[in-house]
């Protein structure tokens, strides 16, 4: 099995009230970013470093920022999130964090603050890191 990972985070674990509702939401918004749900388990799903399962005692409240390829993708992310159970938490637009920081924010069905951000034109050294167990 091959895993595609970033460099700092191994995974982010969201504990949600309704896994199917969250799967519909994340499947839709990840699709706008060119991503998909990569693994499904009984009562859980994953996409790269994101792992989501049913909360047995508490629902998480975190902020996640997904990378977007351009401002148009940020807009599609926001629109798709709202159409799939998300709530507006900041319309698409440039933010004061640094020049060219273009983002949108939504609250997912469990209240997590989810962002799509475009940092401006850039070139990646690689599309991702591929980890293959020995």
KERO-378291 format. One record per residue (C-alpha): x, y, z; residue in three letters. Coordinates in steps of 0.2 Angstrom, whole numbers. Layout:
<rs>
R    east   north      up   residuo
R       X       Y       Z       ALA
...
</rs>
This chain:
<rs>
R    east   north      up   residuo
R       0       0       0       UNK
R       6      17      -4       UNK
R       3      33       6       UNK
R       4      51       0       UNK
R      10      62      15       UNK
R      15      80      18       UNK
R      30      84      28       UNK
R      24      91      45       UNK
R       8      82      49       UNK
R       5      64      50       UNK
R     -13      65      51       UNK
R     -28      76      57       UNK
R     -42      66      66       UNK
R     -59      74      66       UNK
R     -72      66      78       UNK
R     -89      69      71       UNK
R    -107      67      76       UNK
R    -113      59      59       UNK
R    -100      51      48       UNK
R    -111      49      33       UNK
R    -116      68      33       UNK
R     -98      72      35       UNK
R     -93      60      21       UNK
R    -105      69       9       UNK
R     -98      86      15       UNK
R     -80      82      13       UNK
R     -82      72      -3       UNK
R     -90      87     -11       UNK
R     -77     100      -5       UNK
R     -62      89      -7       UNK
R     -68      86     -25       UNK
R     -67     105     -28       UNK
R     -49     104     -23       UNK
R     -45      90     -35       UNK
R     -45      77     -20       UNK
R     -55      63     -15       UNK
R     -59      51      -1       UNK
R     -45      39      -2       UNK
R     -50      26      11       UNK
R     -66      20      19       UNK
R     -68      10      34       UNK
R     -83       5      45       UNK
R     -89      21      53       UNK
R     -74      31      46       UNK
R     -66      38      30       UNK
R     -49      47      26       UNK
R     -42      58      12       UNK
R     -23      59      13       UNK
R     -19      66      30       UNK
R     -37      69      35       UNK
R     -45      55      45       UNK
R     -64      56      51       UNK
R     -73      45      62       UNK
R     -89      44      74       UNK
R     -86      53      90       UNK
R     -89      41     105       UNK
R     -88      55     118       UNK
R     -84      72     110       UNK
R     -85      81      94       UNK
R     -69      90      89       UNK
R     -68     109      85       UNK
R     -52     113      75       UNK
R     -47     124      61       UNK
R     -41     115      45       UNK
R     -34     124      30       UNK
R     -34     115      13       UNK
R     -22     121      -1       UNK
R     -31     128     -17       UNK
R     -23     130     -34       UNK
R     -31     147     -38       UNK
R     -44     159     -32       UNK
R     -57     151     -43       UNK
R     -55     135     -33       UNK
R     -57     144     -17       UNK
R     -73     151     -23       UNK
R     -79     134     -29       UNK
R     -74     126     -12       UNK
R     -85     139      -3       UNK
R    -100     137     -14       UNK
R     -99     118     -13       UNK
R     -97     118       5       UNK
R    -112     129       8       UNK
R    -122     118      -4       UNK
R    -117     103       6       UNK
R    -121     107      24       UNK
R    -107     120      28       UNK
R    -111     137      35       UNK
R    -102     153      29       UNK
R     -88     158      41       UNK
R     -79     170      28       UNK
R     -83     173      10       UNK
R     -69     171      -3       UNK
R     -57     186      -4       UNK
R     -40     192       0       UNK
R     -35     192      18       UNK
R     -22     203      27       UNK
R     -11     188      33       UNK
R       2     191      19       UNK
R       0     199       1       UNK
R      -9     187     -11       UNK
R     -17     177       3       UNK
R     -34     172      -4       UNK
R     -46     161       6       UNK
R     -63     157      11       UNK
R     -69     149      27       UNK
R     -84     138      31       UNK
R     -90     128      47       UNK
R     -92     110      43       UNK
R    -108     101      49       UNK
R     -99      98      66       UNK
R     -93     116      68       UNK
R     -75     114      63       UNK
R     -68     129      54       UNK
R     -63     123      37       UNK
R     -53     135      25       UNK
R     -47     134       7       UNK
R     -32     145       4       UNK
R     -22     151     -11       UNK
R      -5     159      -7       UNK
R      -2     166     -25       UNK
R       8     159     -39       UNK
R      21     146     -35       UNK
R      30     131     -41       UNK
R      31     115     -30       UNK
R      46     104     -29       UNK
R      35      89     -30       UNK
R      16      86     -30       UNK
R      17      76     -14       UNK
R      28      64      -4       UNK
R      26      46      -7       UNK
R      29      34       7       UNK
R      30      15       3       UNK
R      32       3      18       UNK
R      48      -8      17       UNK
</rs>
